[in-house]
Amino acid sequence: MDAPEFAIDIDPELLAQAERLGISVVGMSETQLRLHLQKVDPAGAEDRARRWAEENAEAIAEHNRFVEEHGPFGAEWRTW
């Protein structure tokens, strides 16, 4: 009986960065790969974070407006 095949979905951008740096991703989860790349290529991680913030700026602003108007989720149950 053949061993089961498992597919793990990893961000293609992370895979491309690992390939550029010659890093083997065998046995790594996306989280492990992301943490490793932050250590060996911090500029790449900062660039990804900057692009993510730019791509999601509209949603972040809308969320901030909602919280400003309605307060944070669960605020009515806080006792502190």
N, C-alpha and C positions, 0 to 999 in steps of 0.2 A: 504494500500500500504506500502510495506517495505521500510525502509530507504535505500538510495543508499550505496553501499559498495565502499570504497576508499582504494586503495592500495598505500602505500608510500614505496618506495624502500630506505632502510637505510643500510649502509655498515654493513655487518654481523660482522665484527671485532668490530665495535662500540657497536652493540647489545650484543655481547659476553662480552665485557668489562663492560657494564652496568649491565648485569646479574650477573657477578662476584662480582660487588660492591653492588648488591641489589637495583639498581636504576630502578624505573618504567619509561618506555619510553612512556606511554600512553599520547597521545596528543602532543608529541614532534616531530618536524621535525629533519632531520639529522643535520642541522646547530645548532639547539638548543641543541641537544644531544651532539654534538661535543664540543660546548662551555661549557656546564655543566661538561662534563668529563675533560676538561682542567682545570677547577677549582678544582674539587674534586680528580683528579688523574693526576697531571701534569707529573709525570714520564711516565705514559702510553701514553700521548700525545707526549712526546719527543721521546719515543721509536717508535711510529708510524711514526713520521716525519723523524727520522733517517732511518728507513726501506724504506720509500717512496723515500728518496734521493738516497739510495743505489740502489733500483730497477730501478730508472729512471736516473742514472748517465750517461749512454751512450747517451740518448736523450738530456740531459742537456748539455753535452759536445758538441754534434753536433750542437745544437742551438747556443751555445756560439761561436763556430767556424764560423757558418754562419754569425752571427752578426759582428764578428771581420772582416770578409772578405767583407761583403756587407753593413754594418751599420744597425742600428735599422730601423724597419718598419716606413715609413713616414718621415725619416730624410731629404729627399730632399724638403719637404714642410715646414720644420721648419723655423721660422723667428727669433728665439732666439739663 
